[in-house]
Amino acid sequence: MASLLVGVLIAAAVVIVTPVLDRHSDEPSAPATGNDLDLGHRIGGFAADTVTDAGFLPPNRVEREIVAAGVGLYLDGKRGEAERKLAEVDFGVRVLRDTDKGRRYAEIADRAREGLRGWGRVYIDLDAPTRFSVQVPHPVADAYSDTLGVGVLRGAPGGVLVVAGAHRAAGEGNAADVAHRTDTVFHAVCAELVARGLPGIQIHGFADKTSRAHDAVVSTGAGDEGRPQAVTLARALTDDDFRVCRAWSAKCPLAGRTNKQGRLASDDGVPFIHVEFSRTVREDAARSRRVVEAMTTAVAEWKGAEREARTGS
């Protein structure tokens, strides 16, 4: 009897710790507690420490589809199912809280062979309905483009940031040049987002000598659906004294007409903006902040998608 009473008292004293439930999901999600960090430093470190020297192993069709499906499941709030799917290719999910504004983001990344495969990462805003994507296909090759991408993700709620995982010259031929390939994890994830009707802005950089007359080139790529927001972006940049080439009204270099993600968006009738910034703009912290503000103003016009885009709510 005494031993039974002791057992009851011990059981009553036990505190059971369970995973925190994300407000967008009916399944447990890893808590952000203890994962507070500066998201800009994390992604900048990924570009500098991993992407710079990463190899590139072309994914096969099944691998590409698994990562894209995992991202889709996560956006649908099926967190547990998403993590199991992603684990099939050694990808995992970590929930982070950005110290900049306290917002939470899910980081989907290679947990086993990131520097060998070079398949990239995805960051999802968990504190707002998903509204748009930010795409960075050439981190390192287009220096500081990842910094601009993080700025837009932070600046407007509801973003999904897709970052390539290898230098565009990694691998054989142009295998890792994800902006011009359809057989990459980067493209598969962007295709998943397009299938949900999510508009996208893709950020690039050019050498000053490529177009000395311009600080930026703004285009809608192969289509025209993103014209209103592209006009907003170009106007905001011009009003801030940046020299802008508008690809819909002038012959501009680097207009992104052959960009594969832009072509896909055009075929599906989804808005897309292709934007290029000069090296001088990208390497200047103050000017970078200003172009991020302009891009944020433009993507903020994307209030949602024509098709249902959910984060489990």
Summary of the structure (lengths in Angstrom):
residues: 313
radius of gyration: 20.9
end to end distance: 50.3
largest distance: 89.7
contacts: 1116
relative contact order: 0.15
helix: 39%
strand: 18%
